Amino acid sequence: MKFEIMRDHLMMALNDVMKAVSQKTTTPILTGIKLDLNESGLKMTGSDSDITIQTFIPTEVDGDQVIRIIEEGSIVLQAKVFHEIIRKLPTSDVEIEVREQHHTLIRSGKSEFDLLGLNSSDYPLLPEVQEDQKFTIPADLLRSIIRETVFAVSTQESRPVLTGVHWLAKDGDLVCVATDSHRLARRKTTLPALPAESYSVVIPGKSLNELSKIIGDSTDDVEIVMTKQLVLFKSGDVLFYSRLLEGNYPDTSRLIPAEFKTDVIINSRALLSAIDRASLLSREERNNIVRFTSLDGNVVEISSSSPEIGKVEEEVAAESIEGEELKLSFSAKYMMDALKAIDASEVKIQFAGAMRPFILKSVHDETNLQLILPVRTY
Amino acid sequence: MKFEIMRDHLMMALNDVMKAVSQKTTTPILTGIKLDLNESGLKMTGSDSDITIQTFIPTEVDGDQVIRIIEEGSIVLQAKVFHEIIRKLPTSDVEIEVREQHHTLIRSGKSEFDLLGLNSSDYPLLPEVQEDQKFTIPADLLRSIIRETVFAVSTQESRPVLTGVHWLAKDGDLVCVATDSHRLARRKTTLPALPAESYSVVIPGKSLNELSKIIGDSTDDVEIVMTKQLVLFKSGDVLFYSRLLEGNYPDTSRLIPAEFKTDVIINSRALLSAIDRASLLSREERNNIVRFTSLDGNVVEISSSSPEIGKVEEEVAAESIEGEELKLSFSAKYMMDALKAIDASEVKIQFAGAMRPFILKSVHDETNLQLILPVRTY
């Protein structure tokens, strides 16, 4: 393998591939990145066996030659040191040449590295993906769906399936649900071209967070292929593979109350700031609980106290409060996460009583539902 | 105590005082900040017993009323939570009122905090400083002096005196020296108004780093008062006290060679980048060593190798190489630190042989001297 490449293109593609590489892998070759050069361009692959990212740099981009191929071939290079070297090279051109025994020369300006590479045939092969069942989704919509759900996954390994987000594609809707059993986030999206067959998969939260970084601020379409073992996202010249979580995702629909006793419509930012301040006093403690009390005159009181630090009270004007008087406590963190996930200036909060789950939505839009279980403090 | 204050002024002063407060103190009251309000304004004090920072906010700044005093007094408040509360208050005005049993109300908009304060008379008193022996130094010059020396202090507690920078004021010169016994940084500054009496103190490196942050990008004069136990820096409305390190600082002048065998003049940035790249291969290893070899034609070769990763060679054009041929090895980190500390595009490096210390200076300026001990590798 021997080629010359423009450093910036190599660097951008490497930045993506590096997101899949972990130094803590039990498979030594996965600390490396695989380079495959053929006549159409350079393919690079990185993986931690849960996530695999593959990028492609074509020989020409917008009519400019990006890669000059002298000899095709492939090699595996230590990811971290290769990435650092490319980042710090003195000029904008790089020459990479594989010699005998996987010795790999990297030249730029008067700098010459001789890295000990590994045999690319020892690198795990990507699974074959049947592409007959796929759908597309605009990148910005995909980012919203991830942002509004993934924060609610469980971080505890006691029920592994809850560390992922449940994606159910059925009857033209994509429904994404995450829960850690104390709160729940659900996003419904109607998509025009979903496959006729229904799909139910659980995608690890970590994969979705990395995917969100990879698609960045792109507005192009992302192609999604779901299989029984993995899901593949295609965004431009990047392929993002994630394994799926095994096990049945619980039926969460029965958790969501159908009848409510108190409805509050309130400015999202004002409520968020008040809860943020109130939580300053309880943050150091185990539970980080704030109290929410409806007062006369469409006012909500947010309060909190800590025996060692002191107490705080704040009144927030609501747009409207309808139904029964209300006094309950909840996790400040869960409430702040839910308010941040709802992209609206006014939110509607519906309570079914002090010890039943309550839900939050935008006043204008039912597609994003956030649910929180209160905490008993009285 | 009761007063109203503009939040921004309180916040800025608090940001400074917080730099002295540590959560890891063994003296519980030092997790707090002391507020003293008298007719001229608000004084706040924070300390970790090594460093003490005191700020003052006058009642009027540039003709604008900043503080409205209702009742003078003092209190100690938990630093971390007080700082967070002020940062997150909803309006630009704050009212602070101390009631019975040190209960302290903080009000802003519709938000009201009731913090449990502590008795201010339990807070340690600041030492009295005799101000008859003091001198001033422009803030930007003080920052340079700190930047060019403090990185070279020892991080090991085996010889505590080496964790500080030795400041010697004598015969109109301020000489600042730091060494960890593998490298040394020395900065000489001629100051017009040094006290007639000579002073020799060792200031903890940590104090100087914090001081540098406190003076920020100010260009005003900083007043320095040295006593036997402590040094006081006055910058605007901020007083910065640091304890001194005990023990005799070693005589470092005999470490610096007087005769040299090879002189190299070279572009600082080109050498720094080449060493940075070469060190990529040795960074993971214990020593992080690179080799420096003089070649014919005013060329220096920087190289490094790692049995597991590979090797790297790079040629750097020198302005001139005079004297004996040279081949030696040194710590890439020490060399990069020294090059960064010298504010010059061309540096002069003077070698006294492969196993003797070598020194670096700007080609134009002798005041900043950096010394490094080579490492035996051949």
Contacts between the chains, C-beta under 8 A, distances in Angstrom:
chain1	res1	chain2	res2	distance
A	78	B	309	6.3
A	81	B	280	5.9
A	81	B	281	6.9
A	81	B	309	5.6
A	84	B	280	5.0
A	85	B	277	7.1
A	85	B	280	5.7
A	88	B	273	7.3
A	88	B	276	6.0
A	88	B	277	5.1
A	88	B	280	6.8
A	89	B	277	7.4
A	90	B	273	6.3
A	90	B	274	7.9
A	90	B	277	7.6
A	103	B	310	7.6
A	104	B	310	7.8
A	110	B	314	5.6
A	110	B	315	4.5
A	110	B	316	7.3
A	111	B	274	7.1
A	111	B	277	5.8
A	111	B	312	7.1
A	111	B	313	7.9
A	111	B	314	4.3
A	112	B	312	6.8
A	112	B	313	5.4
A	112	B	314	6.9
A	113	B	281	7.6
A	113	B	310	6.4
A	113	B	311	7.5
A	113	B	312	4.6
A	114	B	310	4.9
A	114	B	311	5.0
A	114	B	312	7.1
A	115	B	309	6.5
A	115	B	310	4.0
A	116	B	308	7.0
A	116	B	309	6.3
A	116	B	310	4.9
A	273	B	88	7.3
A	273	B	90	6.3
A	274	B	90	7.9
A	274	B	111	7.1
A	276	B	88	6.0
A	277	B	85	7.1
A	277	B	88	5.1
A	277	B	89	7.4
A	277	B	90	7.6
A	277	B	111	5.8
A	277	B	113	8.0
A	280	B	81	5.9
A	280	B	84	5.0
A	280	B	85	5.7
A	280	B	88	6.8
A	281	B	81	6.9
A	281	B	113	7.6
A	308	B	116	7.0
A	309	B	78	6.3
A	309	B	81	5.7
A	309	B	115	6.5
A	309	B	116	6.3
A	310	B	103	7.6
A	310	B	104	7.8
A	310	B	113	6.4
A	310	B	114	4.9
A	310	B	115	4.0
A	310	B	116	4.9
A	311	B	113	7.5
A	311	B	114	5.0
A	312	B	111	7.1
A	312	B	112	6.9
A	312	B	113	4.6
A	312	B	114	7.2
A	313	B	111	7.9
A	313	B	112	5.4
A	314	B	110	5.6
A	314	B	111	4.3
A	314	B	112	6.9
A	315	B	110	4.6
A	316	B	110	7.3
